[in-house]
Amino acid sequence: MIEKFSQKRIYMDYAATTPILPYVADAVIKYMYNEFGNPSSLHYFGIKAREIIENTRNTISNFLNVEPENIIFTSGGTESDNLAIQGIILANYPKKQHIITSQIEHSAVYNTCLFLKKFGHEVSFVSVNEDGLIDLNKLEKEIKPNTSLISVHYANNEIGTIQPIKEIGEIAQNYNIAFHTDAVQAFCKIKINIKDEKIMLLSGSGHKIYALKGAGFLYIKNKSIIQPIIHGGPHEFELRAGTENVLSIASIGKAIEFLSDKIEDEERRLRKLSDKLINSIFNEIDGVHLNGSLNSKYRLPNIINLRFDNVNGYDLMLALDREGIACSTGSACHSSSMEPSRVLLALGLSINEVLSSIRISIGYFTKEEDIEYLIKVLKKVVNELRK
């Protein structure tokens, strides 16, 4: 049982997962009762389920300005990343290949690359600067004759740093190398231009855009460049076997329908709230630092990673939770681990500095009064923890 310390509850962990939009929930409930068929069945119920999947595929493809047949549904961002990376390697089997990625990738990319190293493939983990930006010159210097893939996330899940995706895409195109980006945190938060940015593969996930957990997608410009990693039936253009998760897939389409014409306004609103939080904390609390880029051009509007001198981040997170504020010390994928964040260490921070950090991530339901309450509580609990 969770002990109740505060009547007020504010969610500020949107980078871990998002609440479901009422618009999405209403549609999903209707589908749950009426459209329960297997989308591979040829009778009425199967056809109706198939329509939902294909309508969602069209919604995503229209939003990204790509062809519907280039969207492959998966169980989420992790599977999409694995399909992109392992799929490229399998397509070139038995050739030993080389992958270029960054030191601060999500574990779905980072650990997949480590896994492939066990089978004799090479991986270059390119360093980043103190803002979390990848060094383009170092990236290009890592290219070898057997480099088959460059995988760099669009924006980091812990510090929100937005990478120079267009420049990376141009490098990959110049060397005829496949370019994959994990856009799980960026998708529906900022504008993405797949064609202009020369992206060949892009991963997305439903539960980061106010949809259900359990479904994501992979955009593939040319499906012939990858092989499936899950085998069985001929689902998803024979690239991802298994009965599709109709409800979760449908929720992605509904979330995009709701968000698509609000992205620029919402980005401005969240940027304003983030700036208010950062400026107020810097002015009212001593010994506070932003992890990542201060330049909003290179930072998502909703992720703020802060470190507090002489404060343990884990203790601060628990203190905030007792005051009704939910945030994190880093990626939710590593929330059970007390190990210092690999991402923050890559910025050049010491272990003590890393362990003094928390991640605050806001979203569609965050209000200005929530930010004001957070500032008030932070001043109080930081002062208490420093005593």
C-alpha positions in Angstrom: 0.0 0.0 0.0 1.3 3.5 -0.9 1.4 5.8 2.1 -0.5 9.0 1.5 1.5 12.1 2.5 -0.1 14.8 0.4 -3.6 15.4 -0.9 -2.1 17.1 -4.0 -0.7 14.9 -6.7 1.2 16.3 -9.7 2.7 14.1 -12.4 6.0 15.3 -13.7 7.4 12.1 -15.2 6.1 12.4 -18.8 9.3 11.1 -20.3 8.7 7.8 -18.5 5.1 7.5 -19.7 2.1 9.7 -20.3 -1.5 9.8 -19.1 -4.1 8.7 -21.7 -5.9 11.5 -23.4 -9.7 11.3 -22.8 -10.2 11.5 -26.6 -8.1 8.4 -26.9 -9.7 6.6 -24.0 -13.2 7.2 -25.4 -12.2 5.7 -28.8 -10.4 2.7 -27.2 -13.4 1.8 -25.0 -15.7 1.8 -28.0 -13.2 -0.4 -29.9 -12.7 -2.7 -26.9 -16.4 -3.7 -26.9 -17.2 -3.6 -30.6 -14.0 -4.3 -32.6 -12.5 -7.3 -31.0 -11.8 -9.4 -34.0 -8.4 -10.9 -35.1 -7.2 -8.5 -37.9 -6.1 -11.5 -39.9 -9.5 -13.1 -40.0 -11.6 -12.7 -43.2 -15.0 -12.4 -41.6 -16.8 -9.1 -40.6 -15.1 -8.8 -37.2 -11.6 -9.4 -38.6 -12.2 -6.9 -41.4 -13.3 -4.2 -38.9 -10.2 -4.8 -36.8 -8.0 -4.7 -40.0 -9.6 -1.4 -40.9 -8.6 0.1 -37.6 -5.0 -0.9 -38.1 -4.8 0.4 -41.6 -6.5 3.6 -40.7 -3.9 4.1 -38.0 -1.1 3.2 -40.5 -2.5 5.9 -42.8 -2.7 8.4 -39.9 1.0 7.9 -39.0 2.1 8.0 -42.6 0.2 11.2 -43.3 1.6 12.8 -40.2 5.2 11.9 -41.2 4.6 12.5 -44.9 5.6 9.0 -45.9 3.9 6.0 -47.6 1.6 3.7 -45.4 3.5 0.6 -46.4 6.6 2.0 -44.8 5.1 1.8 -41.3 5.6 -1.4 -39.4 3.7 -1.9 -36.1 5.6 -3.3 -33.1 5.1 -3.7 -29.4 6.9 -0.4 -28.6 10.0 1.6 -28.9 12.4 -1.1 -27.7 11.2 -3.6 -30.3 11.3 -1.0 -33.0 14.9 -0.2 -32.1 15.8 -3.9 -32.1 14.1 -4.5 -35.4 15.9 -1.6 -37.0 19.4 -2.5 -35.7 19.3 -6.3 -35.7 17.2 -6.3 -38.9 20.0 -4.4 -40.7 22.7 -6.8 -39.4 20.6 -9.9 -40.4 20.0 -8.5 -43.8 23.8 -8.5 -44.4 24.5 -11.9 -42.8 27.1 -13.5 -42.7 29.2 -10.3 -43.2 30.7 -8.9 -40.0 29.4 -5.3 -39.8 30.1 -2.0 -38.1 27.6 0.2 -36.3 28.0 3.8 -35.3 26.0 5.1 -32.4 26.4 7.5 -29.4 27.5 7.1 -25.8 24.1 8.4 -24.6 21.6 6.3 -26.5 18.6 4.8 -24.8 19.3 1.3 -23.5 17.2 -0.2 -26.3 19.8 0.9 -28.8 22.9 0.9 -26.5 22.4 -2.6 -25.2 21.3 -4.0 -28.5 24.7 -2.8 -30.0 26.5 -4.4 -27.0 24.7 -7.6 -27.7 25.7 -7.6 -31.4 29.4 -7.1 -30.4 29.2 -10.6 -28.8 28.7 -12.0 -32.3 31.8 -10.3 -33.8 30.2 -7.1 -35.0 32.0 -3.8 -34.4 30.4 -0.8 -32.6 31.7 2.7 -32.3 30.2 4.7 -29.4 30.8 8.3 -30.4 31.3 10.8 -27.5 29.2 13.9 -26.8 30.0 17.3 -25.4 28.9 18.7 -22.0 25.5 19.6 -23.6 25.0 16.0 -24.8 25.5 16.9 -28.5 27.3 14.3 -30.6 30.6 15.4 -32.3 29.8 15.2 -36.1 33.5 15.2 -37.0 34.2 12.2 -34.7 31.1 10.4 -36.1 32.3 10.8 -39.7 35.8 9.7 -38.8 34.4 6.4 -37.4 33.0 5.4 -40.7 34.6 2.2 -42.2 34.1 0.2 -45.4 31.8 -2.2 -43.5 29.8 0.4 -41.7 26.2 -0.6 -42.3 24.2 1.5 -39.8 24.3 4.8 -38.0 21.8 4.9 -35.1 21.5 8.2 -33.1 18.4 9.1 -31.2 16.5 12.2 -32.1 16.4 13.5 -28.6 17.7 12.1 -25.3 15.3 10.7 -22.8 17.2 11.8 -19.7 18.4 15.3 -20.6 16.2 16.2 -23.6 19.2 17.1 -25.9 18.1 17.2 -29.6 20.8 15.9 -31.9 21.7 17.5 -35.3 19.7 14.9 -37.1 19.7 16.5 -40.5 23.5 16.7 -40.5 23.9 13.1 -39.4 21.4 12.0 -42.1 23.5 13.9 -44.7 26.7 12.1 -43.6 24.9 8.7 -43.8 23.5 9.5 -47.2 26.9 10.6 -48.5 28.5 7.3 -47.5 25.4 5.2 -48.5 24.9 4.0 -44.9 21.5 3.3 -43.4 20.5 5.9 -40.8 18.2 5.0 -37.9 16.9 7.4 -35.2 15.0 6.5 -32.0 12.4 9.3 -32.0 10.4 8.0 -29.1 10.8 11.2 -27.0 10.6 13.6 -29.9 7.7 12.2 -31.8 4.6 14.5 -31.4 6.7 16.9 -29.3 8.5 18.7 -32.0 8.3 18.7 -35.8 10.1 15.9 -37.6 10.9 16.0 -41.3 11.9 12.5 -42.3 12.7 13.4 -46.0 14.6 16.6 -45.3 16.6 15.0 -42.5 17.4 11.9 -44.6 16.1 9.5 -42.0 15.8 5.9 -43.3 14.4 4.3 -40.1 12.6 5.9 -37.3 11.2 4.4 -34.0 8.1 5.6 -32.2 6.0 4.5 -29.2 2.4 5.0 -28.2 2.7 5.5 -24.5 5.0 8.5 -24.8 2.2 10.4 -26.8 -0.8 9.9 -24.5 -1.8 6.5 -26.0 -1.8 3.0 -24.6 1.3 1.0 -23.7 2.0 -2.1 -25.8 2.3 -0.7 -29.3 4.9 1.3 -31.3 6.1 1.5 -34.9 9.1 1.5 -37.1 9.3 3.6 -40.2 11.4 2.0 -42.9 12.1 3.9 -46.1 13.1 0.7 -47.9 11.8 -2.6 -46.4 14.3 -4.7 -48.3 17.2 -3.4 -46.2 16.1 -5.4 -43.1 15.1 -8.9 -42.0 12.6 -9.8 -39.3 13.7 -10.7 -35.8 10.4 -12.3 -34.8 9.2 -15.2 -36.9 5.8 -16.7 -37.4 3.0 -15.6 -39.5 3.2 -13.1 -42.4 2.0 -10.1 -40.4 3.2 -6.5 -41.0 4.6 -7.1 -44.5 6.3 -10.3 -43.2 8.6 -8.1 -41.0 6.9 -8.6 -37.6 5.1 -11.8 -36.9 2.3 -11.9 -34.3 -1.3 -10.8 -34.0 -1.4 -7.0 -33.9 -2.4 -5.2 -30.7 -5.4 -3.6 -32.2 -6.4 -1.4 -29.2 -3.0 0.0 -28.6 -2.4 0.6 -32.3 -5.7 2.4 -32.5 -4.8 4.6 -29.6 -1.7 5.8 -31.4 -3.8 7.0 -34.3 -6.3 8.7 -32.1 -3.5 10.4 -30.1 -2.0 11.7 -33.4 -5.4 12.9 -34.5 -5.7 14.9 -31.3 -2.1 16.3 -31.2 -1.2 16.9 -34.8 -2.6 20.4 -35.1 -1.4 21.4 -31.6 2.3 20.5 -31.7 3.7 24.0 -32.3 1.4 25.7 -29.8 2.1 23.0 -27.2 5.8 23.2 -27.8 5.7 26.9 -27.1 3.6 26.4 -24.0 5.8 23.7 -22.6 8.9 25.8 -23.4 7.5 28.7 -21.5 6.8 26.5 -18.5 10.2 24.9 -18.6 11.9 28.3 -18.8 9.9 29.5 -15.9 10.9 26.5 -13.8 14.6 26.8 -14.8 14.9 30.6 -14.3 13.0 30.5 -11.0 15.0 27.6 -9.5 18.3 29.3 -10.6 17.2 32.5 -9.0 15.8 31.1 -5.8 18.0 28.1 -4.9 21.8 28.1 -4.7 23.9 25.4 -6.1 21.6 24.3 -8.9 22.8 23.2 -12.4 21.1 22.2 -15.6 22.3 18.9 -17.1 22.2 19.2 -20.9 21.9 22.3 -23.1 20.7 25.7 -21.9 20.0 26.5 -25.6 16.4 25.7 -26.2 17.2 24.9 -29.8 19.0 21.8 -28.6 16.6 20.7 -25.8 13.1 19.2 -25.9 10.5 21.6 -24.4 9.4 19.2 -21.7 12.5 17.6 -20.2 14.5 19.4 -17.5 17.4 17.5 -15.8 18.8 19.3 -12.7 21.5 18.6 -10.2 21.6 20.1 -6.7 24.9 20.5 -4.9 25.1 18.5 -1.6 21.7 16.8 -2.2 21.2 13.1 -3.1 18.9 12.9 -6.2 17.2 9.7 -4.9 16.4 11.3 -1.5 15.2 14.4 -3.4 12.9 12.3 -5.6 11.4 10.6 -2.6 11.0 13.9 -0.7 9.1 15.4 -3.7 6.9 12.3 -3.9 5.9 12.8 -0.3 4.9 16.3 -1.3 2.8 14.9 -4.1 5.2 15.5 -7.0 6.2 12.6 -9.2 9.5 12.9 -11.0 12.5 10.6 -11.5 16.3 10.3 -11.1 16.7 9.3 -14.8 15.4 6.8 -17.3 12.4 4.7 -16.1 14.1 1.7 -17.8 16.8 1.9 -15.0 14.6 3.1 -12.1 15.4 -0.1 -10.1 19.1 0.4 -10.5 21.2 2.6 -8.1 24.0 2.8 -10.7 24.9 6.3 -11.8 23.4 7.3 -15.1 25.6 6.4 -18.1 24.2 9.4 -20.0 25.2 11.9 -17.3 28.6 10.4 -16.9 29.1 10.8 -20.7 28.6 14.6 -20.2 31.7 14.6 -18.0 30.0 14.8 -14.7 31.5 13.1 -11.6 29.7 10.2 -9.9 28.6 12.5 -7.1 27.2 15.1 -9.5 25.3 12.3 -11.3 23.8 11.1 -8.1 22.7 14.6 -7.2 20.5 14.8 -10.3 16.8 14.5 -11.0 14.7 14.6 -14.1 11.5 16.6 -14.3 9.4 16.1 -17.4 6.1 17.9 -18.1 3.4 17.5 -20.6 -0.1 18.2 -21.9 -1.8 18.2 -18.5 0.9 20.3 -16.7 -0.4 23.7 -15.7 1.4 26.9 -14.6 0.2 26.4 -11.0 1.9 23.0 -11.0 5.2 24.6 -11.9 4.7 27.2 -9.1 3.9 24.5 -6.6 7.1 22.5 -7.7 9.3 25.6 -7.2 7.8 26.2 -3.8 8.3 22.6 -2.7 11.8 22.3 -4.2 13.0 25.3 -2.2 11.6 23.7 1.0 12.9 20.1 0.5 16.3 21.1 -0.9 16.9 23.2 2.2 15.8 20.4 4.5 18.0 17.8 2.8 21.0 20.1 3.0 20.7 20.5 6.7 
